[in-house]
Amino acid sequence: MKKLLFIVAVITLSHDGFVFAQSHDDVIKAAYAKTHTPTGREFRVTRYKENTQARLEKDLEIAKAVMEEAPDRSSSYEWLGRRYGYLGMLPEAIEVFSNGLKKFPDSYKLYRYRGRHLARNYQWDQAISDYRKALEILKDQPDTYEPNGIANELDLTISTFKQNIPYYLGQTSMATGDYETVLSGMDEAINVPVRFAYMEELIPVTLWKYLALRKLGRHADAEEELKKVPDEYDLIENDQYHRAVNYLKGNYTREDFLEIADVIGKYTVAMKDLFDGDEENARKLFNETTDSGPRGFWPSEAELMMLDGK
Protein backbone atom coordinates (compact mmCIF):
# COMPACT_ATOMS: atom_id res chain seq x y z
CA MET A 1 0.00 0.00 0.00
CA LYS A 2 2.79 2.46 0.91
CA LYS A 3 4.56 1.65 -2.35
CA LEU A 4 1.34 2.36 -4.29
CA LEU A 5 0.90 5.72 -2.58
CA PHE A 6 4.49 6.62 -3.40
CA ILE A 7 3.94 5.81 -7.07
CA VAL A 8 0.76 7.89 -7.17
CA ALA A 9 2.60 10.80 -5.56
CA VAL A 10 5.41 10.65 -8.11
CA ILE A 11 2.93 10.55 -11.00
CA THR A 12 1.08 13.55 -9.56
CA LEU A 13 4.25 15.54 -9.12
CA SER A 14 5.47 14.62 -12.58
CA HIS A 15 2.36 15.76 -14.48
CA ASP A 16 3.18 16.57 -18.12
CA GLY A 17 6.80 15.66 -17.49
CA PHE A 18 7.61 18.64 -15.28
CA VAL A 19 8.42 17.93 -11.68
CA PHE A 20 7.21 20.22 -8.90
CA ALA A 21 8.76 17.93 -6.28
CA GLN A 22 11.40 20.31 -4.97
CA SER A 23 10.35 22.05 -1.80
CA HIS A 24 10.89 25.77 -1.65
CA ASP A 25 13.73 25.22 0.82
CA ASP A 26 15.41 22.77 -1.58
CA VAL A 27 15.16 25.35 -4.37
CA ILE A 28 16.90 27.88 -2.11
CA LYS A 29 19.67 25.43 -1.17
CA ALA A 30 20.27 24.58 -4.82
CA ALA A 31 20.46 28.28 -5.68
CA TYR A 32 23.17 29.03 -3.12
CA ALA A 33 25.07 25.88 -4.12
CA LYS A 34 25.67 27.33 -7.59
CA THR A 35 29.12 28.95 -7.71
CA HIS A 36 30.11 28.32 -11.33
CA THR A 37 28.44 28.25 -14.72
CA PRO A 38 27.83 24.80 -16.27
CA THR A 39 31.05 25.18 -18.28
CA GLY A 40 33.06 25.93 -15.13
CA ARG A 41 33.35 29.72 -15.05
CA GLU A 42 33.40 31.05 -11.50
CA PHE A 43 30.70 33.60 -10.69
CA ARG A 44 31.88 37.17 -10.20
CA VAL A 45 30.26 40.02 -8.30
CA THR A 46 28.01 42.13 -10.51
CA ARG A 47 29.10 45.77 -10.66
CA TYR A 48 27.69 48.65 -12.69
CA LYS A 49 28.86 52.18 -13.33
CA GLU A 50 28.99 54.18 -10.11
CA ASN A 51 25.70 56.08 -10.54
CA THR A 52 23.77 53.00 -11.64
CA GLN A 53 25.21 50.90 -8.81
CA ALA A 54 24.28 53.54 -6.24
CA ARG A 55 20.72 53.80 -7.59
CA LEU A 56 20.17 50.03 -7.59
CA GLU A 57 21.57 49.70 -4.07
CA LYS A 58 19.24 52.48 -2.92
CA ASP A 59 16.30 50.70 -4.54
CA LEU A 60 17.26 47.54 -2.65
CA GLU A 61 17.33 49.41 0.67
CA ILE A 62 13.88 50.83 -0.03
CA ALA A 63 12.56 47.35 -0.87
CA LYS A 64 14.00 46.00 2.39
CA ALA A 65 12.27 48.80 4.32
CA VAL A 66 8.97 48.06 2.60
CA MET A 67 9.33 44.39 3.52
CA GLU A 68 9.81 45.31 7.17
CA GLU A 69 6.69 47.46 7.12
CA ALA A 70 4.51 45.18 4.99
CA PRO A 71 5.68 41.54 5.28
CA ASP A 72 2.15 40.26 4.61
CA ARG A 73 1.92 41.69 1.10
CA SER A 74 2.91 39.60 -1.90
CA SER A 75 4.24 42.73 -3.61
CA SER A 76 6.84 43.16 -0.87
CA TYR A 77 8.40 39.83 -1.87
CA GLU A 78 8.05 40.59 -5.57
CA TRP A 79 9.98 43.83 -5.41
CA LEU A 80 12.59 42.79 -2.86
CA GLY A 81 13.45 39.73 -4.93
CA ARG A 82 13.61 41.74 -8.14
CA ARG A 83 15.86 44.35 -6.52
CA TYR A 84 18.29 41.64 -5.43
CA GLY A 85 18.18 40.26 -8.96
CA TYR A 86 19.10 43.53 -10.63
CA LEU A 87 22.25 43.56 -8.52
CA GLY A 88 23.14 40.05 -9.67
CA MET A 89 22.32 38.55 -6.25
CA LEU A 90 20.35 35.66 -7.71
CA PRO A 91 20.37 33.22 -4.76
CA GLU A 92 19.14 36.01 -2.48
CA ALA A 93 16.39 36.83 -4.98
CA ILE A 94 15.38 33.19 -5.29
CA GLU A 95 15.26 32.90 -1.49
CA VAL A 96 12.94 35.92 -1.24
CA PHE A 97 10.59 34.61 -3.94
CA SER A 98 10.60 31.14 -2.38
CA ASN A 99 9.74 32.51 1.06
CA GLY A 100 7.01 34.56 -0.55
CA LEU A 101 5.57 31.45 -2.16
CA LYS A 102 5.34 29.78 1.23
CA LYS A 103 2.95 32.57 2.24
CA PHE A 104 1.31 33.10 -1.14
CA PRO A 105 1.27 29.69 -2.87
CA ASP A 106 -1.13 30.91 -5.57
CA SER A 107 0.94 33.89 -6.67
CA TYR A 108 1.64 33.54 -10.38
CA LYS A 109 3.79 36.67 -10.13
CA LEU A 110 6.15 35.11 -7.59
CA TYR A 111 6.42 31.96 -9.71
CA ARG A 112 7.08 34.08 -12.79
CA TYR A 113 9.82 36.11 -11.11
CA ARG A 114 11.42 33.12 -9.44
CA GLY A 115 11.41 31.30 -12.76
CA ARG A 116 13.31 34.10 -14.44
CA HIS A 117 15.97 34.19 -11.73
CA LEU A 118 16.26 30.40 -11.66
CA ALA A 119 16.89 30.39 -15.40
CA ARG A 120 19.69 32.94 -15.01
CA ASN A 121 21.09 30.79 -12.19
CA TYR A 122 21.21 27.68 -14.42
CA GLN A 123 18.39 25.92 -12.61
CA TRP A 124 16.58 25.43 -15.89
CA ASP A 125 14.27 22.52 -15.08
CA GLN A 126 12.93 24.20 -11.96
CA ALA A 127 12.55 27.49 -13.86
CA ILE A 128 10.42 25.75 -16.47
CA SER A 129 8.33 24.16 -13.71
CA ASP A 130 7.79 27.59 -12.17
CA TYR A 131 6.67 29.10 -15.46
CA ARG A 132 4.23 26.25 -16.03
CA LYS A 133 2.87 26.66 -12.52
CA ALA A 134 2.47 30.41 -13.10
CA LEU A 135 0.54 29.78 -16.33
CA GLU A 136 -1.67 27.23 -14.58
CA ILE A 137 -2.58 29.74 -11.86
CA LEU A 138 -3.01 32.65 -14.28
CA LYS A 139 -5.11 30.71 -16.82
CA ASP A 140 -8.54 31.81 -15.56
CA GLN A 141 -7.50 35.23 -14.25
CA PRO A 142 -7.58 38.56 -16.09
CA ASP A 143 -4.33 39.75 -17.64
CA THR A 144 -2.46 42.77 -16.28
CA TYR A 145 0.55 44.77 -17.39
CA GLU A 146 3.80 43.77 -15.71
CA PRO A 147 5.53 46.76 -14.12
CA ASN A 148 9.07 47.48 -15.25
CA GLY A 149 11.75 47.12 -12.63
CA ILE A 150 14.10 49.35 -14.60
CA ALA A 151 12.25 51.98 -16.60
CA ASN A 152 12.70 52.37 -20.35
CA GLU A 153 13.36 55.80 -21.85
CA LEU A 154 9.65 56.59 -22.08
CA ASP A 155 8.89 55.10 -18.65
CA LEU A 156 6.18 52.95 -20.27
CA THR A 157 5.09 49.47 -19.26
CA ILE A 158 4.67 47.62 -22.55
CA SER A 159 4.05 43.91 -21.80
CA THR A 160 1.66 41.78 -19.76
CA PHE A 161 2.01 38.71 -17.59
CA LYS A 162 0.16 36.58 -20.15
CA GLN A 163 2.76 37.65 -22.69
CA ASN A 164 5.85 37.40 -20.54
CA ILE A 165 5.29 34.07 -18.79
CA PRO A 166 4.90 31.92 -21.93
CA TYR A 167 7.65 33.96 -23.60
CA TYR A 168 10.14 33.13 -20.87
CA LEU A 169 8.93 29.53 -20.71
CA GLY A 170 9.73 29.28 -24.42
CA GLN A 171 13.04 31.09 -24.13
CA THR A 172 14.25 28.93 -21.23
CA SER A 173 13.26 25.79 -23.12
CA MET A 174 16.06 26.59 -25.58
CA ALA A 175 18.45 25.57 -22.80
CA THR A 176 16.89 22.12 -22.44
CA GLY A 177 16.57 21.46 -26.17
CA ASP A 178 12.76 21.44 -26.06
CA TYR A 179 12.28 23.41 -29.26
CA GLU A 180 8.61 22.54 -29.64
CA THR A 181 7.95 24.32 -26.34
CA VAL A 182 10.00 27.27 -27.58
CA LEU A 183 7.60 27.54 -30.52
CA SER A 184 4.40 27.01 -28.53
CA GLY A 185 5.49 29.45 -25.82
CA MET A 186 6.35 32.15 -28.33
CA ASP A 187 3.07 31.62 -30.18
CA GLU A 188 1.12 31.93 -26.94
CA ALA A 189 3.00 35.11 -26.04
CA ILE A 190 2.37 36.84 -29.36
CA ASN A 191 -1.29 35.77 -29.56
CA VAL A 192 -2.29 37.57 -26.37
CA PRO A 193 -4.87 40.14 -27.55
CA VAL A 194 -2.84 43.20 -26.56
CA ARG A 195 -1.95 45.41 -29.50
CA PHE A 196 -0.06 48.15 -27.66
CA ALA A 197 3.64 47.86 -28.53
CA TYR A 198 2.90 44.72 -30.57
CA MET A 199 6.17 44.93 -32.51
CA GLU A 200 8.12 45.09 -29.24
CA GLU A 201 6.87 41.55 -28.58
CA LEU A 202 6.96 40.24 -32.13
CA ILE A 203 10.64 40.97 -32.73
CA PRO A 204 12.13 38.91 -29.86
CA VAL A 205 9.48 36.22 -30.46
CA THR A 206 10.62 36.07 -34.08
CA LEU A 207 14.25 35.64 -33.09
CA TRP A 208 13.58 32.72 -30.73
CA LYS A 209 11.17 31.06 -33.16
CA TYR A 210 13.75 31.34 -35.93
CA LEU A 211 16.41 29.68 -33.76
CA ALA A 212 14.07 26.89 -32.64
CA LEU A 213 12.89 26.21 -36.20
CA ARG A 214 16.48 26.04 -37.43
CA LYS A 215 17.27 23.59 -34.62
CA LEU A 216 14.36 21.46 -35.79
CA GLY A 217 15.60 21.54 -39.37
CA ARG A 218 12.62 23.61 -40.53
CA HIS A 219 14.75 26.12 -42.41
CA ALA A 220 12.10 27.43 -44.83
CA ASP A 221 9.68 28.03 -41.94
CA ALA A 222 12.42 29.90 -40.10
CA GLU A 223 12.97 32.23 -43.05
CA GLU A 224 9.22 32.87 -43.27
CA GLU A 225 9.22 34.07 -39.65
CA LEU A 226 11.80 36.73 -40.48
CA LYS A 227 9.53 38.22 -43.13
CA LYS A 228 7.05 39.28 -40.43
CA VAL A 229 9.48 41.90 -39.11
CA PRO A 230 9.98 45.16 -41.03
CA ASP A 231 13.55 46.29 -41.68
CA GLU A 232 12.86 49.61 -39.96
CA TYR A 233 10.66 50.33 -36.97
CA ASP A 234 10.72 52.90 -34.16
CA LEU A 235 11.02 50.79 -31.00
CA ILE A 236 10.92 51.56 -27.28
CA GLU A 237 13.09 48.75 -25.91
CA ASN A 238 14.07 46.05 -28.35
CA ASP A 239 16.46 47.73 -30.79
CA GLN A 240 19.18 45.13 -30.22
CA TYR A 241 16.78 42.28 -30.94
CA HIS A 242 15.70 44.13 -34.07
CA ARG A 243 19.30 44.45 -35.24
CA ALA A 244 19.80 40.72 -34.61
CA VAL A 245 16.74 39.89 -36.73
CA ASN A 246 17.99 42.24 -39.44
CA TYR A 247 21.31 40.41 -39.39
CA LEU A 248 19.50 37.12 -39.95
CA LYS A 249 17.60 38.77 -42.82
CA GLY A 250 20.92 39.61 -44.47
CA ASN A 251 20.77 43.37 -43.82
CA TYR A 252 24.23 43.37 -42.20
CA THR A 253 27.41 41.56 -43.04
CA ARG A 254 28.77 39.44 -40.20
CA GLU A 255 31.71 41.79 -39.69
CA ASP A 256 29.61 44.98 -39.67
CA PHE A 257 27.05 43.54 -37.30
CA LEU A 258 29.64 42.32 -34.80
CA GLU A 259 30.93 45.90 -34.50
CA ILE A 260 27.56 47.06 -33.09
CA ALA A 261 26.17 43.84 -31.57
CA ASP A 262 25.44 43.46 -27.88
CA VAL A 263 25.47 40.07 -26.15
CA ILE A 264 22.20 38.88 -27.73
CA GLY A 265 23.49 40.00 -31.12
CA LYS A 266 26.76 38.09 -30.74
CA TYR A 267 24.84 35.04 -29.57
CA THR A 268 22.70 35.32 -32.71
CA VAL A 269 25.80 35.44 -34.90
CA ALA A 270 27.17 32.38 -33.09
CA MET A 271 23.93 30.51 -33.70
CA LYS A 272 24.02 31.44 -37.39
CA ASP A 273 27.64 30.27 -37.54
CA LEU A 274 26.55 26.99 -35.97
CA PHE A 275 23.74 26.51 -38.47
CA ASP A 276 26.17 27.28 -41.30
CA GLY A 277 28.55 24.56 -40.10
CA ASP A 278 31.19 26.92 -38.68
CA GLU A 279 31.51 25.41 -35.20
CA GLU A 280 34.91 27.01 -34.55
CA ASN A 281 33.63 30.58 -34.84
CA ALA A 282 30.39 29.68 -33.08
CA ARG A 283 32.36 28.40 -30.09
CA LYS A 284 34.48 31.55 -30.02
CA LEU A 285 31.42 33.76 -29.78
CA PHE A 286 29.63 31.53 -27.28
CA ASN A 287 32.74 31.72 -25.09
CA GLU A 288 33.10 35.47 -25.58
CA THR A 289 29.50 36.18 -24.63
CA THR A 290 29.51 33.99 -21.55
CA ASP A 291 32.90 35.37 -20.45
CA SER A 292 31.48 38.90 -20.70
CA GLY A 293 28.97 38.45 -17.86
CA PRO A 294 29.75 38.09 -14.15
CA ARG A 295 27.51 35.02 -14.08
CA GLY A 296 28.06 33.95 -17.66
CA PHE A 297 25.36 34.12 -20.33
CA TRP A 298 22.99 31.21 -20.00
CA PRO A 299 21.93 30.80 -23.68
CA SER A 300 25.59 30.50 -24.71
CA GLU A 301 26.34 28.20 -21.80
CA ALA A 302 23.53 25.91 -22.94
CA GLU A 303 24.90 25.75 -26.49
CA LEU A 304 28.43 25.02 -25.30
CA MET A 305 27.09 22.18 -23.16
CA MET A 306 25.23 20.74 -26.15
CA LEU A 307 28.30 21.00 -28.35
CA ASP A 308 30.23 19.05 -25.76
CA GLY A 309 27.49 16.44 -25.50
CA LYS A 310 26.63 17.24 -21.90
Sequence and secondary structure as in RCSB ss.txt:
>XXXX:A:sequence
MKKLLFIVAVITLSHDGFVFAQSHDDVIKAAYAKTHTPTGREFRVTRYKENTQARLEKDLEIAKAVMEEAPDRSS
SYEWLGRRYGYLGMLPEAIEVFSNGLKKFPDSYKLYRYRGRHLARNYQWDQAISDYRKALEILKDQPDTYEPNGI
ANELDLTISTFKQNIPYYLGQTSMATGDYETVLSGMDEAINVPVRFAYMEELIPVTLWKYLALRKLGRHADAEEE
LKKVPDEYDLIENDQYHRAVNYLKGNYTREDFLEIADVIGKYTVAMKDLFDGDEENARKLFNETTDSGPRGFWPS
EAELMMLDGK
>XXXX:A:secstr
 HHHHHHHHHHHHTGGG    S HHHHHHHHHH  B TTS B       HHHHHHHHHHHHHHHHHHHH TT HH
HHHHHHHHHHHTT HHHHHHHHHHHHHH TT HHHHHHHHHHHHHTT HHHHHHHHHHHHHHHTTS   B   SS
  TT     BHHHHHHHHHHHHHTTTT HHHHHHHHHHHHTSS  TTHHHHHHHHHHHHHHHHHHTT HHHHHHH
HTTS S    SS HHHHHHHHHHTTSS HHHHHHH  HHHHHHHHHHHHHTT HHHHHHHHHHHHHHSTT  HHH
HHHHHHHTT 
